[in-house]
Amino acid sequence: MRAIIACAILLWTGFSAMAQDADMDRLFAQLARPDNDAWRIAETDILREWSKSGSPAMDLLLKRGEEALDMGDLDAAIGHLTALTDHAPDFAAGWQARAAAFAAAGYFGPAAADLARTLELEPRHFAALTQLGVILEEMEDYEGALAAYRESLKIHPHQQEARDGVARLEKQQTGTDI
């Protein structure tokens, strides 16, 4: 009997994950359509899904880390978010949030490493790609920054920060940046 229940739970978990993946695929399709007026709703739904770790304790660490970052307490933000990445290494939002804290503190190497981990876990993480573009631009890797912004825009063509980055760097490349 236990084996049957265990199999049923595994099947349900698999079906649930497949349904969630299908929902996310649908949201990303809505987000990518340039003529879609509902992209903001899709963006909000994607960001909400990404912020769910599956653990109330991990969600609390993310919240505390983001609040500390918003308040400018970078040491506390990095501390909370490091605890999060240590305890939930497969939670992409934790890595992306810690990358933001590292970047705000001027630690671009660790920020870029955290963004690489974010993108390993969630290759469609448009916010991480845009954040990577910003960091690469700060590091004067303009070609890398332009590539990151462009990849981000393939996923989410409505991001103003990425659009501005592409425009700025393309002007710079053509020599029309005055």
C-alpha positions as CSV (number, residue, x, y, z in Angstrom):
1,M,0.0,0.0,0.0
2,R,2.8,2.4,0.9
3,A,4.4,1.7,-2.5
4,I,1.2,2.6,-4.3
5,I,0.9,5.8,-2.3
6,A,4.5,6.7,-3.0
7,C,4.0,6.1,-6.7
8,A,0.9,8.2,-6.7
9,I,2.8,11.0,-5.0
10,L,5.6,10.8,-7.4
11,L,3.2,10.8,-10.4
12,W,1.3,13.8,-9.0
13,T,4.5,15.7,-8.3
14,G,5.7,15.0,-11.9
15,F,2.3,16.0,-13.4
16,S,2.3,19.1,-11.2
17,A,5.8,20.1,-12.3
18,M,4.8,19.5,-15.9
19,A,1.7,21.7,-15.5
20,Q,3.8,24.4,-13.9
21,D,6.3,24.3,-16.7
22,A,3.5,24.5,-19.2
23,D,2.1,27.6,-17.4
24,M,5.5,29.2,-17.4
25,D,6.0,28.5,-21.1
26,R,2.6,30.1,-21.7
27,L,3.6,33.2,-19.7
28,F,6.9,33.5,-21.5
29,A,5.1,33.3,-24.8
30,Q,2.9,36.1,-23.7
31,L,5.8,38.1,-22.5
32,A,7.7,37.8,-25.8
33,R,4.9,38.9,-28.0
34,P,5.6,42.5,-29.1
35,D,2.0,43.2,-29.8
36,N,0.7,41.7,-26.5
37,D,-0.8,44.4,-24.2
38,A,-0.9,41.9,-21.3
39,W,2.9,41.5,-21.1
40,R,2.9,43.3,-17.7
41,I,0.6,40.7,-16.2
42,A,2.8,37.9,-17.6
43,E,5.9,39.6,-16.2
44,T,4.4,39.9,-12.8
45,D,3.2,36.3,-12.8
46,I,6.7,35.1,-13.8
47,L,8.4,37.2,-11.1
48,R,5.9,35.9,-8.6
49,E,6.6,32.3,-9.5
50,W,10.4,32.8,-9.4
51,S,10.1,34.3,-5.9
52,K,8.6,31.0,-4.5
53,S,11.3,28.8,-3.0
54,G,8.8,26.2,-1.7
55,S,10.0,26.9,1.9
56,P,8.6,29.6,4.2
57,A,12.1,29.9,5.8
58,M,13.8,30.4,2.5
59,D,11.2,32.9,1.4
60,L,11.8,34.8,4.6
61,L,15.5,34.9,3.9
62,L,14.8,36.3,0.4
63,K,12.5,38.9,1.8
64,R,14.9,40.0,4.5
65,G,17.8,40.1,2.0
66,E,15.7,42.2,-0.5
67,E,14.6,44.5,2.3
68,A,18.2,45.0,3.5
69,L,19.2,45.7,0.0
70,D,16.4,48.3,-0.5
71,M,17.5,50.0,2.8
72,G,21.2,50.1,1.6
73,D,22.4,47.7,4.3
74,L,24.6,45.7,1.9
75,D,26.4,43.6,4.5
76,A,23.0,42.4,6.0
77,A,21.7,41.8,2.5
78,I,24.7,39.7,1.5
79,G,24.5,37.8,4.8
80,H,20.8,36.9,4.4
81,L,21.2,36.0,0.8
82,T,24.3,34.0,1.4
83,A,22.4,32.0,4.0
84,L,19.7,31.5,1.4
85,T,22.0,30.3,-1.4
86,D,23.7,28.0,1.1
87,H,20.4,26.4,2.2
88,A,18.6,26.5,-1.1
89,P,21.3,26.2,-3.8
90,D,18.7,25.4,-6.5
91,F,16.7,28.5,-6.0
92,A,17.6,30.9,-8.8
93,A,16.0,34.0,-7.2
94,G,18.4,33.7,-4.3
95,W,21.4,33.8,-6.5
96,Q,20.0,36.7,-8.6
97,A,19.2,38.7,-5.4
98,R,22.6,38.1,-4.0
99,A,24.1,39.2,-7.3
100,A,22.3,42.5,-7.0
101,A,23.7,43.0,-3.5
102,F,27.2,42.1,-4.6
103,A,26.9,44.5,-7.5
104,A,25.6,47.3,-5.3
105,A,28.7,46.7,-3.1
106,G,31.0,46.9,-6.1
107,Y,31.8,43.2,-6.0
108,F,31.3,42.6,-9.7
109,G,33.2,39.3,-9.9
110,P,31.0,37.6,-7.3
111,A,27.9,39.2,-8.8
112,A,28.7,37.8,-12.2
113,A,29.3,34.4,-10.8
114,D,26.0,34.5,-9.0
115,L,24.3,35.5,-12.2
116,A,25.9,32.6,-14.0
117,R,24.4,30.3,-11.4
118,T,21.0,32.0,-11.8
119,L,21.1,31.5,-15.5
120,E,22.2,27.9,-15.1
121,L,19.2,27.3,-13.0
122,E,16.8,29.4,-15.0
123,P,18.1,30.2,-18.5
124,R,15.1,32.5,-19.3
125,H,15.8,34.7,-16.3
126,F,15.6,38.0,-18.2
127,A,16.3,40.1,-15.1
128,A,19.6,38.3,-14.5
129,L,20.6,38.8,-18.2
130,T,19.8,42.5,-17.9
131,Q,21.7,42.7,-14.6
132,L,24.6,41.0,-16.2
133,G,24.5,43.5,-19.0
134,V,24.7,46.3,-16.5
135,I,27.7,44.7,-14.7
136,L,29.5,44.0,-17.9
137,E,29.0,47.6,-19.0
138,E,30.4,48.8,-15.7
139,M,33.4,46.6,-16.3
140,E,33.7,48.2,-19.8
141,D,33.0,44.9,-21.5
142,Y,30.7,46.6,-24.0
143,E,30.4,43.7,-26.4
144,G,29.5,41.3,-23.6
145,A,27.1,43.8,-22.2
146,L,25.4,44.3,-25.5
147,A,25.1,40.5,-26.0
148,A,23.5,40.1,-22.5
149,Y,21.0,42.9,-23.2
150,R,20.1,41.5,-26.5
151,E,19.6,38.0,-25.1
152,S,17.4,39.5,-22.4
153,L,15.3,41.3,-24.9
154,K,14.7,38.1,-26.9
155,I,13.0,36.8,-23.8
156,H,11.4,40.0,-22.6
157,P,11.3,42.7,-25.4
158,H,9.6,45.2,-23.2
159,Q,12.4,45.8,-20.6
160,Q,13.2,49.5,-20.8
161,E,16.6,49.1,-19.0
162,A,17.8,46.5,-21.6
163,R,16.4,48.6,-24.5
164,D,18.2,51.6,-23.2
165,G,21.4,49.6,-22.8
166,V,21.3,48.3,-26.4
167,A,20.6,51.8,-27.7
168,R,23.4,53.3,-25.7
169,L,25.9,50.7,-26.7
170,E,24.9,50.6,-30.3
171,K,25.4,54.4,-30.5
172,Q,28.8,54.0,-28.9
173,Q,29.8,51.3,-31.4
174,T,28.8,53.5,-34.4
175,G,30.5,56.5,-32.9
176,T,27.3,58.5,-32.7
177,D,27.4,58.8,-28.9
178,I,28.1,62.4,-28.3
